[in-house]
Amino acid sequence: MINENSINASIIIPTLGRIDTIIELSKYLLVLKPSPIEILIIFQDKVEYEHFLGINASSLIRPILISKKSAVSARNEGIRISKGKYLVFLDDDCKPIKSTWLRQITAPLNNPEISLSTGSVFGWKAASGKSNFINRAFLLLPIILEPLGNPESHKSDYCHTVAGGNFAARKSDLVSIGGFNENFESPSLYEEIELSLKIKRKMGKAIWYESSASVHHNQVKSGGMRQANMSFSEEFVIAQRKKLFNEVFKNRFNSWLRLTIYKIFRLIAKFSKKPCLLSRNNDE
């Protein structure tokens, strides 16, 4: 029921291998002010799903089980079955810092020129392209689309992409672009970048970084994509970047050229000892 104490929003949380974490997070989300109309927890493991069903006493929380172990598929299932006008995506190891987080992450979407809203992420030690000296968040370097910025920035502003564990969109916009690209199979990288670029291209709208919509990333050491791949090798990252270029640009030569430049960029960064430009968050 939507009233003055709630927002017409569905929170969508994919989870895998983190039953204790999702139980703790779900309890915390029940005290958000204002509250969402529903919290969709998308399980990818039957045992965890059944365990949660046995202890969940809230009608606000809807546990859902999917057969495929994929965060992309879990998010798309959330889009499909959700009831909210706004869809808010949260990782199972990301916890809102303030009880007013839901209002802060959805407020920018009241502007019809904004298609995606993302917020700050604290405790994200291995964030891709994390640069504390930059007072901007979630930017992309031209041509190679390398993430750059400070995810803890206090400056709200337009940005280029979203934080995977803390962002919101209108359901109608996500449906119109077909949701997340399931060519990014699990484990995967860069599906949020591909979604951000796709929605900007097809909807002609901007992405807003709202610094007050903060979450803390507690970097759980097990579960998530780590169950399939404990660390991301050089070859894996290059393959994922190739997939990103192929999906975004749809031109073989264009993709090849960008990938070549990206490989050169990685070599330069490696030999200049700037790991912040090479790292990729493994804490999905």
C-alpha positions as CSV (number, residue, x, y, z in Angstrom):
1,M,0.0,0.0,0.0
2,I,1.4,3.4,-1.0
3,N,0.9,6.2,1.5
4,E,2.9,9.2,2.8
5,N,5.2,6.8,4.6
6,S,6.1,4.8,1.5
7,I,7.5,5.2,-2.0
8,N,6.3,3.5,-5.1
9,A,9.5,1.5,-5.4
10,S,10.6,-2.1,-5.4
11,I,14.0,-3.0,-4.0
12,I,15.7,-5.8,-5.9
13,I,18.5,-7.8,-4.3
14,P,20.2,-10.8,-6.1
15,T,21.8,-13.1,-3.5
16,L,23.9,-16.3,-3.6
17,G,25.9,-18.0,-0.9
18,R,25.3,-15.3,1.7
19,I,22.3,-16.4,3.7
20,D,23.4,-14.8,7.0
21,T,24.2,-11.5,5.2
22,I,20.8,-11.4,3.4
23,I,18.9,-12.2,6.6
24,E,20.6,-9.3,8.4
25,L,20.1,-6.9,5.5
26,S,16.4,-7.8,5.1
27,K,15.8,-6.9,8.7
28,Y,17.5,-3.6,8.3
29,L,15.6,-2.7,5.2
30,L,12.3,-3.1,7.1
31,V,13.1,0.1,9.0
32,L,13.6,2.3,6.0
33,K,11.7,5.6,6.2
34,P,9.9,5.9,3.9
35,S,9.6,2.2,3.0
36,P,9.3,0.6,-0.4
37,I,6.2,-1.2,-1.5
38,E,8.1,-4.5,-1.7
39,I,11.6,-6.0,-1.3
40,L,12.4,-8.7,-3.8
41,I,15.2,-11.0,-2.8
42,I,16.2,-13.1,-5.7
43,F,17.7,-16.4,-4.6
44,Q,19.9,-18.5,-6.8
45,D,20.2,-21.5,-4.4
46,K,17.2,-23.6,-3.4
47,V,18.5,-24.5,0.1
48,E,19.0,-20.8,0.9
49,Y,15.6,-19.9,-0.5
50,E,13.8,-22.5,1.6
51,H,15.7,-21.5,4.7
52,F,14.8,-17.9,4.2
53,L,11.1,-18.9,3.6
54,G,11.1,-20.6,6.9
55,I,12.1,-17.5,8.9
56,N,10.6,-14.6,6.9
57,A,7.6,-13.1,8.7
58,S,7.3,-9.9,6.7
59,S,4.7,-9.5,4.0
60,L,6.9,-6.7,2.5
61,I,9.6,-9.2,1.6
62,R,9.1,-11.4,-1.5
63,P,11.7,-14.2,-1.7
64,I,12.0,-15.5,-5.3
65,L,13.9,-18.5,-6.5
66,I,15.5,-18.7,-10.0
67,S,17.3,-21.8,-11.4
68,K,20.2,-20.0,-13.1
69,K,23.1,-18.7,-11.0
70,S,23.4,-15.3,-12.6
71,A,23.2,-11.8,-11.1
72,V,22.0,-10.5,-14.5
73,S,19.2,-13.1,-14.7
74,A,18.3,-12.3,-11.1
75,R,18.0,-8.6,-11.8
76,N,15.9,-9.2,-14.9
77,E,13.6,-11.5,-13.0
78,G,13.2,-8.7,-10.5
79,I,12.3,-6.3,-13.3
80,R,9.8,-8.7,-14.7
81,I,7.8,-9.4,-11.5
82,S,8.2,-6.1,-9.7
83,K,5.3,-3.8,-8.9
84,G,7.0,-0.5,-8.2
85,K,7.2,2.5,-10.4
86,Y,10.9,2.8,-9.4
87,L,13.2,-0.2,-9.2
88,V,16.1,0.1,-6.8
89,F,19.0,-2.4,-7.1
90,L,21.1,-3.3,-4.1
91,D,23.8,-5.9,-3.6
92,D,23.4,-8.3,-0.8
93,D,26.5,-7.1,0.9
94,C,25.7,-3.4,0.6
95,K,23.8,-1.8,3.5
96,P,22.2,1.7,3.3
97,I,23.9,4.1,5.8
98,K,20.8,6.2,6.5
99,S,17.2,5.1,7.0
100,T,16.2,7.8,4.4
101,W,18.3,6.1,1.7
102,L,15.3,5.0,-0.4
103,R,14.0,8.6,-0.7
104,Q,17.5,9.9,-1.6
105,I,18.2,7.3,-4.3
106,T,14.8,7.7,-6.0
107,A,14.4,11.5,-5.7
108,P,16.5,12.3,-8.8
109,L,14.1,10.2,-10.9
110,N,11.5,12.9,-10.4
111,N,13.4,14.8,-13.1
112,P,12.2,13.4,-16.4
113,E,15.6,14.1,-18.0
114,I,17.3,11.6,-15.6
115,S,17.0,7.9,-16.4
116,L,19.3,6.4,-13.7
117,S,20.2,7.4,-10.2
118,T,23.2,6.1,-8.3
119,G,24.7,6.7,-4.9
120,S,27.9,6.7,-3.0
121,V,29.6,3.5,-1.9
122,F,31.8,3.4,1.2
123,G,34.2,0.7,2.2
124,W,34.7,-0.3,-1.5
125,K,38.4,-0.9,-1.2
126,A,38.9,-2.7,-4.6
127,A,36.6,-0.6,-6.7
128,S,37.5,-0.4,-10.3
129,G,39.3,2.8,-11.1
130,K,38.9,4.2,-7.6
131,S,40.7,7.6,-7.4
132,N,40.3,9.4,-4.1
133,F,41.9,12.5,-5.4
134,I,39.0,13.1,-7.9
135,N,35.9,14.8,-6.4
136,R,33.6,13.0,-8.9
137,A,32.1,9.6,-9.0
138,F,31.5,6.9,-11.6
139,L,33.0,8.5,-14.7
140,L,34.3,6.6,-17.7
141,L,37.5,7.4,-19.6
142,P,36.6,8.1,-23.3
143,I,37.2,5.4,-25.9
144,I,38.2,2.5,-23.5
145,L,35.3,3.1,-21.0
146,E,37.6,2.6,-18.0
147,P,35.8,3.5,-14.7
148,L,37.3,6.4,-12.9
149,G,36.4,8.5,-9.9
150,N,35.8,8.4,-6.1
151,P,32.8,6.3,-5.1
152,E,32.8,8.2,-1.8
153,S,32.6,11.6,-3.3
154,H,30.5,14.2,-1.5
155,K,29.7,16.0,-4.7
156,S,26.4,15.2,-6.4
157,D,26.6,15.6,-10.1
158,Y,25.9,14.0,-13.5
159,C,28.0,10.8,-14.1
160,H,28.6,8.3,-16.8
161,T,27.6,5.0,-15.2
162,V,26.1,3.5,-12.1
163,A,27.4,1.7,-9.0
164,G,26.4,-1.9,-9.5
165,G,25.2,-2.3,-5.9
166,N,23.4,1.0,-5.4
167,F,21.3,2.5,-8.2
168,A,17.7,3.1,-9.2
169,A,15.7,3.5,-12.4
170,R,12.1,3.7,-13.6
171,K,10.7,0.3,-14.4
172,S,9.2,1.6,-17.6
173,D,12.6,2.7,-18.9
174,L,14.2,-0.6,-18.1
175,V,11.4,-2.5,-19.7
176,S,11.7,-0.4,-22.9
177,I,15.4,-1.2,-23.3
178,G,15.0,-4.9,-22.5
179,G,16.6,-4.9,-19.1
180,F,20.1,-6.2,-18.5
181,N,22.0,-7.8,-21.3
182,E,22.1,-11.6,-20.5
183,N,25.1,-12.0,-22.9
184,F,27.0,-11.1,-19.7
185,E,26.9,-14.6,-18.2
186,S,28.0,-15.3,-14.6
187,P,30.6,-14.4,-13.5
188,S,30.6,-11.2,-15.4
189,L,31.9,-7.7,-15.4
190,Y,30.7,-4.5,-17.0
191,E,27.0,-5.2,-17.4
192,E,26.1,-2.1,-15.4
193,I,28.3,0.0,-17.8
194,E,26.6,-1.6,-20.8
195,L,23.2,-0.9,-19.3
196,S,24.1,2.7,-18.5
197,L,25.3,3.4,-22.0
198,K,22.3,1.6,-23.6
199,I,19.7,3.5,-21.6
200,K,21.5,6.9,-22.3
201,R,21.6,6.0,-26.0
202,K,18.0,4.7,-26.4
203,M,16.3,7.1,-23.9
204,G,18.4,10.2,-24.5
205,K,18.5,10.8,-20.7
206,A,21.2,11.4,-18.1
207,I,22.6,9.6,-15.1
208,W,22.8,11.3,-11.7
209,Y,25.1,10.6,-8.8
210,E,23.4,11.5,-5.5
211,S,26.1,11.6,-2.8
212,S,23.6,11.4,0.0
213,A,22.2,8.0,-1.1
214,S,25.0,6.2,0.6
215,V,25.6,2.5,1.2
216,H,28.4,0.7,3.0
217,H,30.0,-2.2,1.1
218,N,31.1,-4.7,3.7
219,Q,33.0,-6.9,1.2
220,V,31.8,-10.3,2.3
221,K,34.6,-12.7,1.7
222,S,32.5,-15.5,0.3
223,G,29.4,-16.0,-1.9
224,G,28.3,-13.9,-4.9
225,M,30.4,-14.3,-8.1
226,R,33.4,-15.5,-6.0
227,Q,31.7,-18.9,-5.8
228,A,32.3,-19.3,-9.5
229,N,35.6,-17.4,-9.8
230,M,37.6,-16.4,-6.8
231,S,39.7,-13.9,-8.7
232,F,39.7,-12.3,-12.1
233,S,42.7,-13.1,-14.3
234,E,44.1,-10.8,-16.9
235,E,42.7,-13.0,-19.6
236,F,39.2,-12.9,-18.0
237,V,39.2,-9.1,-17.7
238,I,40.3,-8.7,-21.3
239,A,37.6,-11.1,-22.5
240,Q,35.0,-9.2,-20.5
241,R,36.1,-5.9,-21.9
242,K,36.0,-7.3,-25.5
243,K,32.4,-8.4,-24.8
244,L,31.5,-4.9,-23.5
245,F,32.9,-3.2,-26.6
246,N,31.1,-5.7,-28.9
247,E,27.8,-5.2,-27.2
248,V,28.1,-1.4,-27.0
249,F,29.5,-0.6,-30.5
250,K,28.3,-3.4,-32.7
251,N,31.2,-2.8,-35.1
252,R,34.0,-5.4,-35.3
253,F,36.8,-2.9,-36.3
254,N,35.6,-0.3,-33.8
255,S,35.6,-2.9,-31.0
256,W,39.0,-4.3,-32.0
257,L,40.5,-0.8,-32.1
258,R,39.2,0.1,-28.6
259,L,40.4,-3.3,-27.2
260,T,43.9,-2.7,-28.6
261,I,44.0,0.8,-27.0
262,Y,42.7,-0.7,-23.8
263,K,45.5,-3.4,-23.7
264,I,48.1,-0.6,-24.3
265,F,46.5,1.4,-21.5
266,R,46.7,-1.6,-19.1
267,L,50.4,-2.1,-20.0
268,I,51.2,1.6,-19.3
269,A,49.3,1.5,-16.1
270,K,51.0,-1.7,-15.0
271,F,54.5,-0.4,-15.6
272,S,53.8,2.9,-14.1
273,K,52.6,1.1,-11.0
274,K,49.1,2.5,-10.9
275,P,47.0,-0.5,-9.8
276,C,43.9,1.7,-9.1
277,L,43.4,1.8,-12.9
278,L,43.7,-1.9,-13.3
279,S,41.7,-3.2,-10.4
280,R,38.3,-4.6,-10.8
281,N,36.0,-5.1,-7.9
282,N,35.6,-8.8,-7.1
283,D,33.1,-8.2,-4.3
284,E,29.8,-8.6,-6.2
